[in-house]
Amino acid sequence: MNDSLNLLLAFEISVFWIPIIAIVGGFLVSIVRMLIGHQQKMTELIQRQRENAALADRVHALEAHLADLTEKVNQKTLPPDDDRSSSRD
C-alpha cells in the first residue's frame, strides 16, 4: 500500500513539473535562438568591417600610386617654369 501511495505521489509530482519544465524549456529555446541569431549578425558585421578596412587600404594605395603617376606625367609633359621664362627673354 505504501508503494502505491509513493507511486501516486511521484506521478502527481511529475504531472506538476512537466508543464513547468515545458514552459521554462520553451523560454530557454527562444533565448538560445535569439543569442545565436545575434552572434551570427555580429560575425557578419565584423566580417564586413574587415573587408571594408581592406578595401580602404587598397583605395589609399591606389590613390598614392595615381598621385605618383600623375606627378611623373606632369614632369614629362610640362616644361619647367624656368625654361619657359628664359626662352621668352
C-alpha positions in Angstrom: 0.0 0.0 0.0 2.8 2.3 0.9 4.4 1.6 -2.5 1.2 2.5 -4.4 0.9 5.8 -2.4 4.5 6.7 -3.2 3.9 5.9 -6.9 0.8 8.0 -6.9 2.7 10.9 -5.2 5.5 10.6 -7.7 3.0 10.7 -10.5 1.4 13.8 -9.1 4.7 15.5 -8.7 5.8 14.7 -12.2 2.4 15.9 -13.5 3.0 19.1 -11.7 6.6 19.6 -13.0 6.0 18.6 -16.7 4.2 21.8 -17.7 6.6 23.9 -15.7 9.6 22.3 -17.4 8.0 22.6 -20.8 7.3 26.3 -20.3 10.8 27.0 -19.0 12.3 24.9 -21.8 10.3 26.9 -24.3 11.7 30.2 -22.9 15.2 28.8 -22.9 14.9 27.7 -26.5 13.8 31.1 -27.5 16.6 32.8 -25.6 19.2 30.5 -27.2 17.7 31.2 -30.6 18.0 34.9 -30.1 21.6 34.6 -28.8 22.6 32.5 -31.8 21.0 35.0 -34.2 22.7 37.9 -32.5 26.0 36.1 -32.7 25.6 35.5 -36.4 24.7 39.1 -37.1 27.7 40.3 -35.1 30.0 37.9 -37.0 28.7 39.2 -40.4 29.2 42.8 -39.2 32.8 42.2 -38.1 33.5 40.4 -41.4 32.1 43.3 -43.4 34.2 45.8 -41.3 37.3 43.8 -42.0 36.5 43.7 -45.7 35.8 47.4 -45.7 39.1 48.1 -44.0 41.0 46.0 -46.6 39.2 47.9 -49.4 40.1 51.2 -47.8 43.7 50.2 -47.6 43.7 49.3 -51.3 42.0 52.5 -52.2 44.6 54.6 -50.3 47.4 52.6 -52.1 45.8 53.2 -55.5 45.4 56.9 -54.7 49.0 57.2 -53.8 50.1 55.3 -56.9 47.8 57.6 -59.1 49.3 60.7 -57.5 52.8 59.3 -58.2 51.9 58.6 -61.8 50.3 62.0 -62.3 53.5 63.6 -61.0 55.6 61.6 -63.4 53.4 62.5 -66.3 53.4 66.2 -65.4 57.2 66.1 -65.2 57.5 64.6 -68.6 54.9 66.7 -70.4 55.1 70.1 -68.8 58.4 72.0 -69.2 59.7 73.6 -66.0 58.7 77.2 -65.4 62.3 78.4 -65.6 62.7 77.1 -69.2 59.6 79.0 -70.3 60.7 82.2 -68.8 64.2 82.1 -70.2 63.0 81.3 -73.7 60.9 84.4 -73.8 63.7 86.7 -72.8 
